[in-house]
Amino acid sequence: MKTRSWLAELHRRWHAARGKRVSEANRAFSVDWIKLLEAADITSAEDQATAAREAEACGQLVLKRHRYRKYLIERVTLPLASESWLIERFGGMASRDLLASSLDIVAEFGGRCHSRFPAEWAALCESLRVLFSEGRSLRPFYWNRPETLRHLLEVVRNLSEREWPAGTLIRAASVDIGLDSKLLERHQRIFESGLARLFGTEIPLKSLGLVAGDSHVELHGPVCLHFPDGSVHDFDGLTNVLISAADLARCSSVSTTAERLLSIENRKTTFRQYAAVNRDRRMLIASSSYPTHAFRNLLEKLPASLPHDHFGDTDPAGWHILLKLREATPRPVGTFQMKWRPASTPSPLTPFDRKLLEKLLSAPLLSDVRTEIRVIAERGDRGDFEQETLGPPGGMERWP
């Protein structure tokens, strides 16, 4: 029988009421017949009569008629024994079967040791097993979507098992882990939510070193691009400029009349605050977290004598950015205002933080700041790590 709109509406209402329940219902599902037809946009007397004949002919529904006017249907009831028929009719699975399938998937992934975070992976899978067994979900992991659950666990595992090179394009990473090139970018928030469940804190993809799209660098201050054909493009006088990786790759060198380069991790607040007071343009200020291709090109083509300081957050991820910047250039990269500060409420380390700290404390390129990093490890506290809490610069005395 061709699926009718009234039956599709009945299935929609039943699924909304019972489709996510693990325990079996103890009474039949029932809806008002006229309201059901109206919701299905069946309003003419002829169409309603046809729908009534179809409902009666299917043999799976109980029609409650008016006590005296038997031709009038008041309610339609789906008996408990007919629920499996309705589920099958719309290509679904019973809740208990969905749950069993999801529990099998969780057991499968829980039995596969994670190469970098075995304890955290085991804890996530155990949490899912317990919650699913109680008929509950843990966003974005849902027991009633087993295939989506499998896919999400696989992607979260693949993302967290690798140490991605800084500046890796999201689309390239998507292909590397066996996905469509745009899938990781398209569903970024869902995958970040899955990573947050694994590590117990917010983990944006950029903190793994992944970047979206063609990179560019945002600058404030005097800067001039020189090209092999002798042409020059001078940006001096502009408030803020965006220079693409392609243009930086084409130019032969970059010059500036600024005395120092200051890279700033936070683009939305701190970069803007420092740009606003850079009136004498003695600083070339760049917005930079993990070094993109554009920023690497900029560092390569600026004069080697230009001093470079970095102003970033002081949590493990912030120090990791400093490490990646130092790895990206032979020029020394100093630090600016990167000191551990206590917070009114402690910010405990996550498993991801602890893994990063192991690497940071053993990195030769961070030997001059190892004392600051060791404070985080010894206290088990990230402290007041966000650079925005320091506020805008009060004057030139707060510049490098």
Disulfide bonds with the S-S distance in Angstrom:
none
